[in-house]
Amino acid sequence: MVSDIVKKKHAWLPWAALACLVVPMFASYYFDDMFSSISSLFENPSLTALGWDSAGYGLYASGYSVLCVFGGLVIGGILLDKWGVRVSGSLFVGMMVLGAGLVTVALLRGGSGALTLAYVGVMLFGLGSEIAGTAVTRSIAKWFRGGPMALAMGLQLAIARLGTAFALVLSPKLVMAADPGYVYSLAETARPALVGMALMALGLILWALFVAIDARDSRMEMPDQVGHDGGGEETFRFKDVLGVLGNRNFWLLGLLCVLFYSSIIAFKKFAGAILVPRFDIPAQAAGWMVSMLPFSTVIFAPLFGMLVDKAGRGTRWMVLGAVLALIAHLLLAFAPQGVPFWGYLSMVFLGFGYSLVPAALWPSVPKIVPDKVLGTTFALIYWVQNLGLMSFKWIAGVILGKSEANGPVSVELMFVVLCVTALATAIIFAGISRRHPQLKLDAPNS
């Protein structure tokens, strides 16, 4: 059944809303990964006027999850349900832009306090980005309920990850390779951030346009919308959080999320340290190899979203995606040494899994909890995800640091264990879907 929103004479409104929502997420992903492909600048502090070394850059990068892990995500999710998407979302989109602005100022000013200012900025940026992402996902769930929800979420995910790909490709061009011994000025080092701020400004304008569209629509009769953003009968209460925490399906989805995403995102952070020695390739080739992941999701995430919308069977696609990720990491761990073909093949399997599981997982969340706690539920899942990512990134670094000779294989064995556990979780969730058809976890969305 097509949703009440889509059936209205203004059927283009959901797609207009989606178009406004994807740009802030594109900007967020770009800004988060703007230094990923040029992180070699920080191997030697004398290479830049900024003067950061690898430890300083690592400290800066770790700041993204600090406020998220220590309660910020949970509080932000509750505020989304208590105050509504328009108010809370605007607050955290503003926080995201403010944090990015502080990082940019720190890069341009330099000096002894630059790292501290950038660290504060990236903490605000990280929390703002995560809650803004929660607001976007919650809004898509509302606007496309009963319609092509998985397609809409897949498109949003694809465009957001295109921001990562854009950063990987553009940053080396903005900070041009120079002769050995060349010292990059503050302005040169900050070029990726200045582009990021331009994207943030555009995202902020389009978020304001979305708020206007959403406010206009809330004046119509919309049974699906609740809380401060609409006129639903049920209102959020803080004790509803306990209901979410007592929901077995929430914990299964949260566990699948943290295990699956950790096996991919933590891998990406150390991809060069794994791919270069395993397949005897230069760092640049390893960069192109791992870039297959974000580029593949641009194509396949919307396609798999359409598949979930039309064919249903979401839990089965989760199982298949976990299997593909497991095959990829088994190849990375045990494929013949020094043969790049196996590295590229593993990225193909990982790219398919990276598109398939999210396309089925995120549209399942609105099916297991009431709308009034949807923001809290998404935020709690993101909190579990961030906690796991922070932990497994640290563990992977420890393994690689202590096992120089066998480090790549050893860390891949950790990822294999994560994938096996994710697969077991997906199978359990699929079993619950079969036993409880009233949840409609495997029913088509449109």
SEDO-840785 format. One record per residue (C-alpha): x, y, z; residue number from 1; chain; residue in one letter. Coordinates in Angstrom, 3 decimals, decimal comma, always signed. Layout:
! SEDO-840785
(atom (X Y Z) NUM "A" "a")
...
***
This chain:
! SEDO-840785
(atom (+0,000 +0,000 +0,000) 1 "A" "m")
(atom (+1,345 +3,398 -0,930) 2 "A" "v")
(atom (+1,628 +5,787 +2,009) 3 "A" "s")
(atom (-0,898 +8,534 +2,648) 4 "A" "d")
(atom (+1,788 +11,090 +1,847) 5 "A" "i")
(atom (+2,591 +9,639 -1,563) 6 "A" "v")
(atom (-1,106 +9,344 -2,450) 7 "A" "k")
(atom (-1,685 +13,068 -2,008) 8 "A" "k")
(atom (-1,849 +15,339 -5,024) 9 "A" "k")
(atom (+1,622 +16,613 -4,163) 10 "A" "h")
(atom (+3,268 +13,196 -4,658) 11 "A" "a")
(atom (+6,580 +14,875 -5,456) 12 "A" "w")
(atom (+6,950 +16,194 -1,896) 13 "A" "l")
(atom (+8,630 +13,089 -0,426) 14 "A" "p")
(atom (+11,256 +13,176 -3,169) 15 "A" "w")
(atom (+11,760 +16,913 -2,701) 16 "A" "a")
(atom (+12,250 +16,291 +1,016) 17 "A" "a")
(atom (+14,741 +13,510 +0,255) 18 "A" "l")
(atom (+16,675 +15,777 -2,113) 19 "A" "a")
(atom (+17,052 +18,312 +0,696) 20 "A" "c")
(atom (+18,071 +15,671 +3,246) 21 "A" "l")
(atom (+20,863 +14,001 +1,275) 22 "A" "v")
(atom (+23,049 +17,091 +0,840) 23 "A" "v")
(atom (+23,861 +17,646 +4,560) 24 "A" "p")
(atom (+24,825 +13,947 +4,772) 25 "A" "m")
(atom (+27,007 +14,224 +1,660) 26 "A" "f")
(atom (+28,771 +17,189 +3,258) 27 "A" "a")
(atom (+29,168 +15,298 +6,549) 28 "A" "s")
(atom (+30,760 +12,237 +4,924) 29 "A" "y")
(atom (+33,062 +14,443 +2,853) 30 "A" "y")
(atom (+34,274 +16,439 +5,840) 31 "A" "f")
(atom (+34,826 +13,305 +7,939) 32 "A" "d")
(atom (+37,063 +11,707 +5,276) 33 "A" "d")
(atom (+38,724 +14,801 +3,792) 34 "A" "m")
(atom (+42,187 +13,829 +5,121) 35 "A" "f")
(atom (+41,943 +10,057 +4,597) 36 "A" "s")
(atom (+43,774 +9,955 +1,262) 37 "A" "s")
(atom (+46,382 +12,587 +2,261) 38 "A" "i")
(atom (+47,085 +11,395 +5,805) 39 "A" "s")
(atom (+50,722 +10,840 +4,774) 40 "A" "s")
(atom (+51,146 +14,600 +5,246) 41 "A" "l")
(atom (+51,118 +13,987 +8,991) 42 "A" "f")
(atom (+53,794 +11,275 +9,018) 43 "A" "e")
(atom (+56,405 +14,023 +9,378) 44 "A" "n")
(atom (+55,417 +17,218 +11,247) 45 "A" "p")
(atom (+57,971 +19,198 +9,230) 46 "A" "s")
(atom (+55,962 +18,653 +6,040) 47 "A" "l")
(atom (+53,252 +21,147 +7,011) 48 "A" "t")
(atom (+53,166 +24,531 +8,680) 49 "A" "a")
(atom (+50,408 +23,025 +10,812) 50 "A" "l")
(atom (+53,021 +20,794 +12,453) 51 "A" "g")
(atom (+50,823 +17,789 +13,278) 52 "A" "w")
(atom (+52,393 +14,338 +13,449) 53 "A" "d")
(atom (+50,630 +10,978 +13,073) 54 "A" "s")
(atom (+49,799 +10,870 +16,770) 55 "A" "a")
(atom (+48,257 +14,326 +16,607) 56 "A" "g")
(atom (+46,246 +13,411 +13,539) 57 "A" "y")
(atom (+45,140 +10,187 +15,221) 58 "A" "g")
(atom (+43,988 +12,183 +18,250) 59 "A" "l")
(atom (+42,049 +14,533 +15,985) 60 "A" "y")
(atom (+40,411 +11,615 +14,129) 61 "A" "a")
(atom (+39,420 +9,875 +17,360) 62 "A" "s")
(atom (+37,543 +12,964 +18,564) 63 "A" "g")
(atom (+34,616 +12,213 +16,250) 64 "A" "y")
(atom (+33,191 +9,476 +18,492) 65 "A" "s")
(atom (+33,920 +10,896 +21,949) 66 "A" "v")
(atom (+30,644 +12,726 +22,616) 67 "A" "l")
(atom (+28,716 +10,046 +20,720) 68 "A" "c")
(atom (+29,960 +7,213 +22,917) 69 "A" "v")
(atom (+29,655 +9,077 +26,218) 70 "A" "f")
(atom (+25,929 +9,650 +26,104) 71 "A" "g")
(atom (+25,492 +12,269 +23,396) 72 "A" "g")
(atom (+23,830 +9,935 +20,902) 73 "A" "l")
(atom (+21,295 +8,639 +23,408) 74 "A" "v")
(atom (+20,390 +12,136 +24,605) 75 "A" "i")
(atom (+20,139 +13,381 +21,021) 76 "A" "g")
(atom (+17,855 +10,505 +20,035) 77 "A" "g")
(atom (+15,548 +11,191 +22,975) 78 "A" "i")
(atom (+15,419 +14,873 +22,024) 79 "A" "l")
(atom (+14,455 +13,892 +18,470) 80 "A" "l")
(atom (+11,435 +12,017 +19,796) 81 "A" "d")
(atom (+10,633 +14,600 +22,483) 82 "A" "k")
(atom (+10,995 +17,794 +20,447) 83 "A" "w")
(atom (+10,574 +16,470 +16,919) 84 "A" "g")
(atom (+12,829 +16,338 +13,885) 85 "A" "v")
(atom (+12,481 +19,978 +12,872) 86 "A" "r")
(atom (+13,618 +21,432 +16,198) 87 "A" "v")
(atom (+16,147 +18,802 +17,305) 88 "A" "s")
(atom (+17,413 +18,142 +13,791) 89 "A" "g")
(atom (+18,076 +21,834 +13,252) 90 "A" "s")
(atom (+19,957 +21,999 +16,558) 91 "A" "l")
(atom (+22,295 +19,146 +15,619) 92 "A" "f")
(atom (+22,739 +20,127 +11,981) 93 "A" "v")
(atom (+23,821 +23,499 +13,364) 94 "A" "g")
(atom (+26,195 +21,731 +15,762) 95 "A" "m")
(atom (+27,674 +19,780 +12,842) 96 "A" "m")
(atom (+28,327 +22,974 +10,877) 97 "A" "v")
(atom (+29,707 +24,753 +13,954) 98 "A" "l")
(atom (+32,107 +21,903 +14,671) 99 "A" "g")
(atom (+33,308 +21,833 +11,068) 100 "A" "a")
(atom (+33,807 +25,584 +11,248) 101 "A" "g")
(atom (+36,002 +25,280 +14,358) 102 "A" "l")
(atom (+38,117 +22,629 +12,624) 103 "A" "v")
(atom (+38,543 +24,897 +9,603) 104 "A" "t")
(atom (+39,524 +27,857 +11,774) 105 "A" "v")
(atom (+42,079 +25,691 +13,576) 106 "A" "a")
(atom (+43,617 +24,574 +10,273) 107 "A" "l")
(atom (+43,830 +28,152 +9,001) 108 "A" "l")
(atom (+45,214 +29,668 +12,228) 109 "A" "r")
(atom (+47,683 +26,950 +13,146) 110 "A" "g")
(atom (+49,819 +27,496 +16,219) 111 "A" "g")
(atom (+50,115 +25,582 +19,465) 112 "A" "s")
(atom (+46,386 +25,592 +20,170) 113 "A" "g")
(atom (+45,291 +24,383 +16,721) 114 "A" "a")
(atom (+45,064 +20,719 +17,662) 115 "A" "l")
(atom (+43,005 +21,470 +20,779) 116 "A" "t")
(atom (+40,592 +23,678 +18,846) 117 "A" "l")
(atom (+40,314 +21,101 +16,053) 118 "A" "a")
(atom (+39,674 +18,348 +18,619) 119 "A" "y")
(atom (+36,830 +20,336 +20,194) 120 "A" "v")
(atom (+35,481 +21,057 +16,728) 121 "A" "g")
(atom (+35,556 +17,443 +15,574) 122 "A" "v")
(atom (+33,802 +16,318 +18,781) 123 "A" "m")
(atom (+30,940 +18,737 +18,070) 124 "A" "l")
(atom (+30,997 +17,813 +14,397) 125 "A" "f")
(atom (+30,856 +14,081 +15,199) 126 "A" "g")
(atom (+27,884 +14,311 +17,549) 127 "A" "l")
(atom (+26,067 +16,737 +15,263) 128 "A" "g")
(atom (+26,664 +14,485 +12,248) 129 "A" "s")
(atom (+25,444 +11,342 +13,976) 130 "A" "e")
(atom (+22,248 +12,911 +15,311) 131 "A" "i")
(atom (+21,673 +14,693 +11,996) 132 "A" "a")
(atom (+21,969 +11,280 +10,336) 133 "A" "g")
(atom (+19,448 +9,894 +12,826) 134 "A" "t")
(atom (+17,081 +12,771 +12,028) 135 "A" "a")
(atom (+17,472 +12,143 +8,310) 136 "A" "v")
(atom (+16,782 +8,408 +8,673) 137 "A" "t")
(atom (+13,782 +9,073 +10,923) 138 "A" "r")
(atom (+12,417 +11,603 +8,428) 139 "A" "s")
(atom (+12,784 +9,197 +5,504) 140 "A" "i")
(atom (+10,980 +6,516 +7,525) 141 "A" "a")
(atom (+8,077 +8,946 +8,063) 142 "A" "k")
(atom (+7,865 +10,345 +4,560) 143 "A" "w")
(atom (+8,130 +6,971 +2,803) 144 "A" "f")
(atom (+6,232 +4,705 +5,215) 145 "A" "r")
(atom (+4,134 +2,332 +3,131) 146 "A" "g")
(atom (+6,061 +3,428 +0,046) 147 "A" "g")
(atom (+9,541 +2,859 -1,400) 148 "A" "p")
(atom (+11,287 +3,308 +1,962) 149 "A" "m")
(atom (+14,250 +1,011 +1,269) 150 "A" "a")
(atom (+14,880 +2,714 -2,076) 151 "A" "l")
(atom (+14,817 +6,135 -0,409) 152 "A" "a")
(atom (+17,173 +4,985 +2,350) 153 "A" "m")
(atom (+19,420 +3,352 -0,236) 154 "A" "g")
(atom (+19,603 +6,560 -2,261) 155 "A" "l")
(atom (+20,409 +8,576 +0,849) 156 "A" "q")
(atom (+23,127 +6,104 +1,821) 157 "A" "l")
(atom (+24,581 +6,043 -1,683) 158 "A" "a")
(atom (+24,782 +9,829 -1,978) 159 "A" "i")
(atom (+26,247 +10,143 +1,523) 160 "A" "a")
(atom (+28,967 +7,601 +0,744) 161 "A" "r")
(atom (+29,601 +9,430 -2,507) 162 "A" "l")
(atom (+30,793 +12,218 -0,209) 163 "A" "g")
(atom (+33,495 +9,845 +1,060) 164 "A" "t")
(atom (+34,481 +8,929 -2,492) 165 "A" "a")
(atom (+34,530 +12,633 -3,422) 166 "A" "f")
(atom (+36,895 +13,326 -0,523) 167 "A" "a")
(atom (+39,204 +10,433 -1,434) 168 "A" "l")
(atom (+39,531 +11,684 -5,008) 169 "A" "v")
(atom (+39,442 +15,468 -4,534) 170 "A" "l")
(atom (+41,723 +16,008 -1,514) 171 "A" "s")
(atom (+44,947 +14,878 -3,249) 172 "A" "p")
(atom (+44,141 +17,288 -6,079) 173 "A" "k")
(atom (+43,515 +20,166 -3,674) 174 "A" "l")
(atom (+46,740 +19,526 -1,783) 175 "A" "v")
(atom (+48,967 +18,959 -4,778) 176 "A" "m")
(atom (+52,000 +16,686 -4,549) 177 "A" "a")
(atom (+55,134 +18,799 -4,411) 178 "A" "a")
(atom (+58,866 +18,218 -4,456) 179 "A" "d")
(atom (+60,404 +16,325 -1,527) 180 "A" "p")
(atom (+61,015 +18,666 +1,363) 181 "A" "g")
(atom (+58,237 +21,073 +0,360) 182 "A" "y")
(atom (+56,406 +22,510 +3,381) 183 "A" "v")
(atom (+52,666 +22,919 +2,895) 184 "A" "y")
(atom (+51,277 +26,206 +4,144) 185 "A" "s")
(atom (+48,287 +26,479 +6,455) 186 "A" "l")
(atom (+46,104 +27,652 +3,563) 187 "A" "a")
(atom (+47,130 +24,692 +1,405) 188 "A" "e")
(atom (+46,483 +22,166 +4,169) 189 "A" "t")
(atom (+43,071 +23,720 +4,854) 190 "A" "a")
(atom (+41,837 +23,591 +1,246) 191 "A" "r")
(atom (+39,827 +20,364 +1,731) 192 "A" "p")
(atom (+38,163 +21,882 +4,801) 193 "A" "a")
(atom (+37,229 +25,050 +2,900) 194 "A" "l")
(atom (+35,518 +22,939 +0,238) 195 "A" "v")
(atom (+33,814 +21,065 +3,086) 196 "A" "g")
(atom (+32,515 +24,311 +4,559) 197 "A" "m")
(atom (+31,043 +25,288 +1,180) 198 "A" "a")
(atom (+29,239 +21,945 +1,112) 199 "A" "l")
(atom (+28,112 +22,480 +4,724) 200 "A" "m")
(atom (+26,654 +25,885 +3,802) 201 "A" "a")
(atom (+24,690 +24,325 +0,946) 202 "A" "l")
(atom (+23,536 +21,527 +3,231) 203 "A" "g")
(atom (+22,381 +24,032 +5,842) 204 "A" "l")
(atom (+20,319 +25,926 +3,254) 205 "A" "i")
(atom (+18,676 +22,727 +2,013) 206 "A" "l")
(atom (+18,002 +21,555 +5,568) 207 "A" "w")
(atom (+16,135 +24,819 +6,155) 208 "A" "a")
(atom (+14,149 +24,129 +2,987) 209 "A" "l")
(atom (+13,326 +20,641 +4,282) 210 "A" "f")
(atom (+12,082 +22,136 +7,562) 211 "A" "v")
(atom (+9,770 +24,401 +5,563) 212 "A" "a")
(atom (+8,469 +21,437 +3,515) 213 "A" "i")
(atom (+7,968 +19,329 +6,627) 214 "A" "d")
(atom (+6,201 +22,153 +8,468) 215 "A" "a")
(atom (+3,911 +22,730 +5,494) 216 "A" "r")
(atom (+3,025 +19,053 +5,359) 217 "A" "d")
(atom (+2,365 +18,837 +9,111) 218 "A" "s")
(atom (-0,520 +21,249 +8,672) 219 "A" "r")
(atom (-2,278 +18,544 +6,693) 220 "A" "m")
(atom (-3,844 +15,537 +8,341) 221 "A" "e")
(atom (-1,052 +12,933 +8,631) 222 "A" "m")
(atom (-1,796 +9,933 +10,871) 223 "A" "p")
(atom (+1,710 +8,541 +10,505) 224 "A" "d")
(atom (+3,418 +11,550 +12,040) 225 "A" "q")
(atom (+3,722 +11,899 +15,779) 226 "A" "v")
(atom (+5,102 +14,121 +18,513) 227 "A" "g")
(atom (+5,938 +17,762 +17,933) 228 "A" "h")
(atom (+6,286 +17,321 +14,189) 229 "A" "d")
(atom (+2,739 +16,279 +13,670) 230 "A" "g")
(atom (-0,573 +15,578 +15,209) 231 "A" "g")
(atom (-0,311 +11,944 +16,270) 232 "A" "g")
(atom (-2,147 +10,799 +19,370) 233 "A" "e")
(atom (+0,818 +9,070 +20,978) 234 "A" "e")
(atom (+3,492 +11,238 +22,529) 235 "A" "t")
(atom (+6,956 +10,258 +23,620) 236 "A" "f")
(atom (+7,603 +9,508 +27,291) 237 "A" "r")
(atom (+11,000 +8,849 +28,820) 238 "A" "f")
(atom (+9,880 +5,461 +30,126) 239 "A" "k")
(atom (+9,420 +4,412 +26,489) 240 "A" "d")
(atom (+13,223 +4,154 +26,299) 241 "A" "v")
(atom (+13,002 +1,174 +28,673) 242 "A" "l")
(atom (+10,614 -0,441 +26,219) 243 "A" "g")
(atom (+13,204 -0,100 +23,467) 244 "A" "v")
(atom (+15,954 -1,534 +25,678) 245 "A" "l")
(atom (+13,701 -4,472 +26,524) 246 "A" "g")
(atom (+12,990 -5,220 +22,863) 247 "A" "n")
(atom (+14,866 -8,359 +21,777) 248 "A" "r")
(atom (+14,657 -7,392 +18,110) 249 "A" "n")
(atom (+16,330 -4,043 +18,860) 250 "A" "f")
(atom (+19,315 -5,818 +20,388) 251 "A" "w")
(atom (+19,596 -8,249 +17,482) 252 "A" "l")
(atom (+19,586 -5,419 +14,941) 253 "A" "l")
(atom (+22,024 -3,411 +17,078) 254 "A" "g")
(atom (+24,363 -6,399 +17,393) 255 "A" "l")
(atom (+24,207 -7,112 +13,668) 256 "A" "l")
(atom (+24,898 -3,445 +12,962) 257 "A" "c")
(atom (+27,980 -3,186 +15,178) 258 "A" "v")
(atom (+29,468 -6,509 +14,067) 259 "A" "l")
(atom (+28,893 -5,962 +10,362) 260 "A" "f")
(atom (+29,933 -2,313 +10,219) 261 "A" "y")
(atom (+33,015 -2,953 +12,363) 262 "A" "s")
(atom (+34,180 -5,634 +9,930) 263 "A" "s")
(atom (+34,115 -3,031 +7,132) 264 "A" "i")
(atom (+34,686 +0,432 +8,599) 265 "A" "i")
(atom (+37,472 -0,681 +10,947) 266 "A" "a")
(atom (+38,993 -2,551 +8,003) 267 "A" "f")
(atom (+38,940 +0,621 +5,870) 268 "A" "k")
(atom (+40,909 +2,534 +8,502) 269 "A" "k")
(atom (+43,743 -0,023 +8,234) 270 "A" "f")
(atom (+43,245 -1,103 +4,618) 271 "A" "a")
(atom (+46,673 +0,101 +3,484) 272 "A" "g")
(atom (+48,446 -1,745 +6,295) 273 "A" "a")
(atom (+46,600 -4,931 +5,274) 274 "A" "i")
(atom (+46,430 -4,785 +1,473) 275 "A" "l")
(atom (+49,963 -3,567 +0,719) 276 "A" "v")
(atom (+51,855 -6,448 +2,405) 277 "A" "p")
(atom (+49,243 -9,113 +1,619) 278 "A" "r")
(atom (+49,112 -8,489 -2,126) 279 "A" "f")
(atom (+52,471 -6,788 -2,692) 280 "A" "d")
(atom (+51,030 -3,597 -4,186) 281 "A" "i")
(atom (+51,975 +0,082 -3,809) 282 "A" "p")
(atom (+49,995 +2,310 -1,485) 283 "A" "a")
(atom (+48,335 +4,138 -4,383) 284 "A" "q")
(atom (+47,001 +0,865 -5,801) 285 "A" "a")
(atom (+45,735 -0,086 -2,351) 286 "A" "a")
(atom (+43,889 +3,241 -2,210) 287 "A" "g")
(atom (+42,148 +2,546 -5,504) 288 "A" "w")
(atom (+41,371 -0,992 -4,338) 289 "A" "m")
(atom (+39,628 +0,100 -1,133) 290 "A" "v")
(atom (+37,866 +2,988 -2,929) 291 "A" "s")
(atom (+35,786 +0,306 -4,643) 292 "A" "m")
(atom (+33,739 +0,122 -1,415) 293 "A" "l")
(atom (+32,170 +3,612 -1,407) 294 "A" "p")
(atom (+31,882 +3,695 -5,200) 295 "A" "f")
(atom (+30,084 +0,341 -5,276) 296 "A" "s")
(atom (+27,473 +1,509 -2,766) 297 "A" "t")
(atom (+26,628 +4,501 -4,963) 298 "A" "v")
(atom (+25,357 +2,049 -7,585) 299 "A" "i")
(atom (+24,156 -0,933 -5,612) 300 "A" "f")
(atom (+22,619 +0,548 -2,447) 301 "A" "a")
(atom (+19,643 +2,072 -4,347) 302 "A" "p")
(atom (+19,278 -1,070 -6,482) 303 "A" "l")
(atom (+19,207 -3,321 -3,439) 304 "A" "f")
(atom (+16,805 -0,878 -1,794) 305 "A" "g")
(atom (+14,422 -1,310 -4,728) 306 "A" "m")
(atom (+14,821 -5,063 -4,406) 307 "A" "l")
(atom (+13,863 -4,966 -0,717) 308 "A" "v")
(atom (+10,887 -2,698 -1,480) 309 "A" "d")
(atom (+9,525 -4,887 -4,255) 310 "A" "k")
(atom (+10,492 -8,424 -3,214) 311 "A" "a")
(atom (+10,699 -8,107 +0,564) 312 "A" "g")
(atom (+12,667 -10,907 +2,295) 313 "A" "r")
(atom (+14,808 -8,332 +4,082) 314 "A" "g")
(atom (+16,178 -10,736 +6,700) 315 "A" "t")
(atom (+17,377 -13,104 +3,977) 316 "A" "r")
(atom (+19,270 -10,283 +2,285) 317 "A" "w")
(atom (+20,929 -9,539 +5,637) 318 "A" "m")
(atom (+22,079 -13,165 +5,809) 319 "A" "v")
(atom (+23,400 -13,024 +2,240) 320 "A" "l")
(atom (+25,242 -9,748 +2,886) 321 "A" "g")
(atom (+26,908 -11,209 +5,986) 322 "A" "a")
(atom (+27,966 -14,267 +3,959) 323 "A" "v")
(atom (+29,533 -12,036 +1,275) 324 "A" "l")
(atom (+31,451 -10,045 +3,895) 325 "A" "a")
(atom (+32,693 -13,306 +5,451) 326 "A" "l")
(atom (+33,910 -14,585 +2,065) 327 "A" "i")
(atom (+35,718 -11,280 +1,485) 328 "A" "a")
(atom (+37,623 -11,427 +4,771) 329 "A" "h")
(atom (+38,449 -15,121 +4,307) 330 "A" "l")
(atom (+40,033 -14,174 +0,977) 331 "A" "l")
(atom (+41,918 -11,290 +2,587) 332 "A" "l")
(atom (+43,244 -13,650 +5,269) 333 "A" "a")
(atom (+43,994 -16,816 +3,305) 334 "A" "f")
(atom (+44,275 -15,980 -0,421) 335 "A" "a")
(atom (+47,697 -16,546 -2,014) 336 "A" "p")
(atom (+50,278 -13,931 -0,999) 337 "A" "q")
(atom (+51,257 -11,297 -3,538) 338 "A" "g")
(atom (+48,379 -11,838 -6,041) 339 "A" "v")
(atom (+46,402 -8,560 -6,371) 340 "A" "p")
(atom (+43,489 -10,316 -8,116) 341 "A" "f")
(atom (+42,355 -11,766 -4,789) 342 "A" "w")
(atom (+42,377 -8,331 -3,210) 343 "A" "g")
(atom (+40,156 -6,889 -5,927) 344 "A" "y")
(atom (+37,828 -9,903 -5,744) 345 "A" "l")
(atom (+37,507 -9,512 -1,980) 346 "A" "s")
(atom (+36,561 -5,845 -2,465) 347 "A" "m")
(atom (+33,829 -6,924 -4,904) 348 "A" "v")
(atom (+32,319 -9,267 -2,309) 349 "A" "f")
(atom (+32,736 -6,687 +0,463) 350 "A" "l")
(atom (+31,180 -3,950 -1,687) 351 "A" "g")
(atom (+28,111 -6,072 -2,396) 352 "A" "f")
(atom (+27,732 -6,922 +1,283) 353 "A" "g")
(atom (+28,277 -3,269 +2,272) 354 "A" "y")
(atom (+25,334 -2,318 +0,042) 355 "A" "s")
(atom (+23,032 -5,249 +0,751) 356 "A" "l")
(atom (+22,945 -5,406 +4,560) 357 "A" "v")
(atom (+22,206 -1,685 +5,159) 358 "A" "p")
(atom (+19,531 -1,728 +2,425) 359 "A" "a")
(atom (+17,674 -4,397 +4,410) 360 "A" "a")
(atom (+18,670 -3,470 +7,980) 361 "A" "l")
(atom (+17,663 +0,191 +8,281) 362 "A" "w")
(atom (+14,121 -0,167 +6,824) 363 "A" "p")
(atom (+13,547 -2,969 +9,359) 364 "A" "s")
(atom (+13,905 -0,620 +12,335) 365 "A" "v")
(atom (+10,512 +1,139 +11,883) 366 "A" "p")
(atom (+8,892 -2,323 +11,846) 367 "A" "k")
(atom (+10,064 -3,316 +15,333) 368 "A" "i")
(atom (+9,280 -0,151 +17,350) 369 "A" "v")
(atom (+6,483 +2,484 +17,461) 370 "A" "p")
(atom (+7,020 +5,740 +15,599) 371 "A" "d")
(atom (+7,139 +7,721 +18,847) 372 "A" "k")
(atom (+10,489 +6,088 +19,820) 373 "A" "v")
(atom (+11,952 +5,796 +16,334) 374 "A" "l")
(atom (+14,530 +8,543 +16,832) 375 "A" "g")
(atom (+15,634 +7,058 +20,156) 376 "A" "t")
(atom (+15,912 +3,601 +18,607) 377 "A" "t")
(atom (+18,047 +4,760 +15,691) 378 "A" "f")
(atom (+20,251 +6,751 +18,082) 379 "A" "a")
(atom (+20,717 +3,762 +20,409) 380 "A" "l")
(atom (+21,723 +1,580 +17,456) 381 "A" "i")
(atom (+24,200 +4,252 +16,326) 382 "A" "y")
(atom (+25,522 +4,429 +19,896) 383 "A" "w")
(atom (+26,163 +0,680 +19,976) 384 "A" "v")
(atom (+27,763 +0,990 +16,536) 385 "A" "q")
(atom (+30,089 +3,823 +17,599) 386 "A" "n")
(atom (+31,093 +1,989 +20,763) 387 "A" "l")
(atom (+31,984 -1,101 +18,740) 388 "A" "g")
(atom (+33,798 +0,862 +16,050) 389 "A" "l")
(atom (+35,906 +2,683 +18,620) 390 "A" "m")
(atom (+36,788 -0,618 +20,316) 391 "A" "s")
(atom (+37,580 -2,651 +17,210) 392 "A" "f")
(atom (+39,633 +0,129 +15,613) 393 "A" "k")
(atom (+41,743 +0,200 +18,765) 394 "A" "w")
(atom (+42,063 -3,607 +18,859) 395 "A" "i")
(atom (+43,042 -3,706 +15,172) 396 "A" "a")
(atom (+45,746 -1,109 +15,793) 397 "A" "g")
(atom (+47,105 -3,096 +18,732) 398 "A" "v")
(atom (+47,206 -6,298 +16,673) 399 "A" "i")
(atom (+48,999 -4,623 +13,772) 400 "A" "l")
(atom (+51,445 -2,915 +16,127) 401 "A" "g")
(atom (+52,427 -6,069 +18,009) 402 "A" "k")
(atom (+52,531 -8,504 +15,090) 403 "A" "s")
(atom (+54,551 -6,845 +12,361) 404 "A" "e")
(atom (+55,168 -10,003 +10,328) 405 "A" "a")
(atom (+51,760 -11,659 +10,664) 406 "A" "n")
(atom (+49,792 -8,533 +11,558) 407 "A" "g")
(atom (+47,631 -8,356 +8,387) 408 "A" "p")
(atom (+46,556 -11,998 +8,698) 409 "A" "v")
(atom (+46,022 -11,704 +12,454) 410 "A" "s")
(atom (+43,787 -8,655 +12,158) 411 "A" "v")
(atom (+41,876 -10,287 +9,310) 412 "A" "e")
(atom (+41,167 -13,247 +11,587) 413 "A" "l")
(atom (+39,506 -10,776 +13,960) 414 "A" "m")
(atom (+37,339 -9,507 +11,104) 415 "A" "f")
(atom (+36,469 -13,103 +10,153) 416 "A" "v")
(atom (+35,249 -13,720 +13,717) 417 "A" "v")
(atom (+33,138 -10,539 +13,525) 418 "A" "l")
(atom (+31,577 -11,719 +10,246) 419 "A" "c")
(atom (+30,835 -15,194 +11,584) 420 "A" "v")
(atom (+29,098 -13,679 +14,607) 421 "A" "t")
(atom (+27,220 -11,212 +12,372) 422 "A" "a")
(atom (+26,065 -14,092 +10,182) 423 "A" "l")
(atom (+24,806 -16,039 +13,215) 424 "A" "a")
(atom (+22,919 -12,936 +14,399) 425 "A" "t")
(atom (+21,324 -12,432 +10,971) 426 "A" "a")
(atom (+20,224 -16,082 +10,897) 427 "A" "i")
(atom (+18,610 -15,727 +14,346) 428 "A" "i")
(atom (+16,806 -12,569 +13,209) 429 "A" "f")
(atom (+15,566 -14,352 +10,072) 430 "A" "a")
(atom (+14,209 -17,120 +12,301) 431 "A" "g")
(atom (+12,280 -14,568 +14,377) 432 "A" "i")
(atom (+10,791 -13,182 +11,170) 433 "A" "s")
(atom (+9,504 -16,624 +10,208) 434 "A" "r")
(atom (+8,022 -17,240 +13,658) 435 "A" "r")
(atom (+6,436 -13,776 +13,915) 436 "A" "h")
(atom (+5,012 -12,904 +10,480) 437 "A" "p")
(atom (+2,934 -10,114 +12,055) 438 "A" "q")
(atom (+6,107 -7,987 +12,225) 439 "A" "l")
(atom (+6,216 -8,047 +8,398) 440 "A" "k")
(atom (+10,031 -7,992 +8,478) 441 "A" "l")
(atom (+10,152 -9,860 +5,161) 442 "A" "d")
(atom (+7,128 -8,184 +3,577) 443 "A" "a")
(atom (+7,617 -5,817 +0,628) 444 "A" "p")
(atom (+7,517 -2,122 +1,509) 445 "A" "n")
(atom (+5,490 -1,120 -1,538) 446 "A" "s")
***
